[in-house]
Amino acid sequence: MSGSQEPRVARSGCANVSDAISRIIERHGPDAVCAALAPMLTPERIARIDQMLTAQLTSMVTVVEDTYDPHNAAATIRTTEAIGLSELHVAEPEQRFSAVGGVTRGAHRWIDLHRWPSIEAAAAALRARGFAIYATLPGAPHTIDDVDVSRPIAVAFGNEHAGLSAAAIAACDGAVGVPMFGFTESYNLSVTVALAMSRIAARRRAAIGQPGDLDELRRRELRARWFALKIRGAVGVLERALGDASAAQPG
């Protein structure tokens, strides 16, 4: 699968609203959007957004293949966002990734969901961005406690029944395991994602010596988006404030 293949990206929130926000940010710039919306947010809420931006970790990515259980899909979104990761990559060779909205508790609004036809395609794209991709496997040569976190890292998880496909494993650069000490042979998918990604994220943050690694432009863009997502009717507010009524329509 060619590394040039583009993913389908489902951005946070309702697609139409999110697309309109994106167009306004692109047209007027993130700083103008923040300036227009800041009077509608409390200082505490703005401080909370800034705190979350500081902790965003872009050099770690969760990848899942053929997740067919909507509850596990939702829990994976929620865990990924709670850890402070900005992207979730889903490979859908057989099963479409579909989450139960109530279980995400709104977490889907704050991350970018990238859809791929296969993990091979996702791995090629991530590798082109400098990521090493690890498959989660029992008996892997590395664990979440010793896998290399000195470079950007993506971790791939299989579904609840079959685990990762042979093709997906072959597409990865290595394998990592989650230590277990009981008779049970595997954790639930959502538990595995939570255990693995929280531990690796902690180690990655220690390795880079800071809570997050957003570049300045991306930080400003996300700040504008998050301001808008915190305000009901933000698109209309911005259209009036910035004179951009055409932004709500695809151009």
Long-range contacts (C-beta under 8 A, 24 or more apart in sequence): 1-117, 1-118, 1-120, 1-121, 1-124, 2-121, 2-124, 3-121, 3-124, 3-125, 3-127, 3-128, 5-116, 5-117, 5-121, 5-124, 5-125, 7-89, 7-114, 7-115, 7-116, 7-121, 7-122, 7-125, 8-114, 8-115, 8-116, 9-112, 9-113, 9-114, 9-115, 10-112, 10-113, 10-114, 10-115, 11-112, 11-113, 12-108, 12-109, 12-110, 12-111, 12-112, 12-225, 12-229, 13-108, 13-109, 13-229, 17-234, 17-235, 18-225, 19-250, 20-235, 20-247, 20-248, 21-224, 21-225, 21-228, 21-229, 21-234, 21-235, 21-238, 22-225, 23-247, 23-251, 24-228, 24-235, 24-238, 24-239, 24-242, 24-244, 24-247, 25-221, 25-224, 25-225, 27-244, 27-247, 28-238, 28-242, 28-244, 30-220, 30-221, 30-223, 30-224, 31-220, 31-224, 32-242, 33-224, 33-227, 33-228, 33-238, 33-242, 34-220, 34-223, 34-224, 34-227, 36-237, 36-238, 36-241, 36-242, 37-224, 37-227, 37-228, 37-231, 37-234, 37-237, 37-238, 38-227, 40-231, 40-237, 41-227, 41-230, 41-231, 45-230, 46-227, 49-223, 49-226, 49-227, 49-230, 50-223, 52-84, 52-110, 52-226, 53-212, 53-214, 53-219, 53-222, 53-223, 53-226, 54-211, 54-212, 54-214, 55-84, 55-211, 55-212, 56-84, 56-85, 56-86, 56-212, 56-213, 56-214, 56-219, 56-222, 57-83, 57-84, 57-85, 57-86, 57-201, 57-204, 57-205, 57-211, 57-212, 57-213, 58-85, 58-86, 58-87, 58-212, 58-213, 58-214, 58-215, 58-218, 59-131, 59-151, 59-152, 59-153, 59-204, 59-208, 59-213, 60-85, 60-152, 60-153, 60-154, 60-155, 60-197, 60-200, 60-201, 60-204, 61-85, 61-87, 61-88, 61-89, 61-126, 61-131, 61-152, 61-153, 61-154, 61-155, 62-87, 62-88, 62-89, 62-154, 62-155, 62-157, 62-193, 62-197, 63-88, 63-89, 63-90, 63-91, 63-119, 63-122, 63-123, 63-126, 63-133, 63-154, 63-155, 63-156, 63-157, 64-88, 64-89, 64-90, 64-91, 64-97, 64-156, 64-157, 64-158, 64-159, 64-189, 64-193, 65-90, 65-91, 65-93, 65-119, 65-156, 65-157, 65-158, 65-159, 65-164, 65-165, 65-168, 66-91, 66-92, 66-93, 66-94, 66-95, 66-158, 66-159, 66-162, 66-165, 67-95, 67-97, 67-159, 67-160, 67-189, 68-95, 68-159, 68-160, 68-161, 69-159, 69-160, 69-189, 70-98, 70-99, 70-100, 70-103, 71-100, 71-103, 71-190, 72-160, 72-188, 72-189, 72-190, 73-97, 73-98, 73-99, 73-100, 74-99, 74-100, 74-101, 74-102, 74-103, 74-104, 75-103, 75-189, 75-190, 75-193, 75-194, 76-157, 76-189, 76-190, 76-193, 77-104, 77-107, 77-108, 77-111, 77-113, 78-103, 78-104, 78-105, 78-107, 79-190, 79-193, 79-194, 79-197, 79-198, 80-107, 80-111, 80-193, 80-197, 81-107, 81-108, 81-110, 81-111, 82-107, 83-197, 83-198, 83-201, 84-201, 84-211, 84-212, 85-111, 85-197, 85-201, 86-111, 86-112, 86-214, 86-222, 87-111, 87-112, 87-113, 87-114, 88-112, 88-113, 88-114, 89-114, 89-116, 89-122, 89-126, 89-154, 90-114, 90-115, 90-116, 91-116, 91-117, 91-118, 91-119, 91-121, 91-122, 91-168, 92-116, 92-117, 93-117, 93-118, 93-119, 93-165, 95-159, 109-229, 110-226, 110-229, 118-167, 118-168, 118-171, 119-156, 119-164, 119-165, 119-167, 119-168, 119-171, 119-172, 120-167, 120-168, 120-171, 122-154, 122-156, 123-154, 123-156, 123-171, 123-172, 124-171, 126-154, 127-173, 132-173, 132-174, 133-171, 133-172, 133-173, 134-172, 134-173, 134-174, 134-175, 134-176, 135-164, 135-168, 135-169, 135-172, 135-174, 135-175, 135-176, 136-164, 136-175, 136-176, 136-177, 136-178, 136-192, 136-196, 137-163, 137-164, 137-169, 137-175, 137-176, 137-177, 138-177, 138-185, 138-186, 139-177, 140-174, 140-175, 140-176, 140-177, 141-174, 141-175, 142-174, 142-175, 142-176, 142-177, 143-176, 143-177, 143-178, 143-179, 144-176, 144-177, 144-178, 144-179, 144-195, 144-196, 144-199, 144-200, 145-179, 145-199, 145-203, 147-174, 147-176, 147-200, 149-200, 149-203, 149-204, 149-207, 150-207, 153-200, 153-204, 155-196, 155-197, 155-200, 157-189, 157-192, 157-193, 157-196, 158-189, 159-189, 160-188, 160-189
